[in-house]
Amino acid sequence: MKDSIRSKLEHLVERLDEVNALICEPDVIKDQKK
């Protein structure tokens, strides 16, 4: 049980990092979409 919760939390943290990067660097998003 704890392992599944931990893995879910890790995935959430990874997504949060991605979202923060997108919010902080909109120019990077445009480059990736090309």
HELIX and SHEET records of a PDB file:
HELIX    1   1 LYS A    2  CYS A   24  1                                  23    
HELIX    2   2 PRO A   26  LYS A   33  1                                   8    
END                                                                             
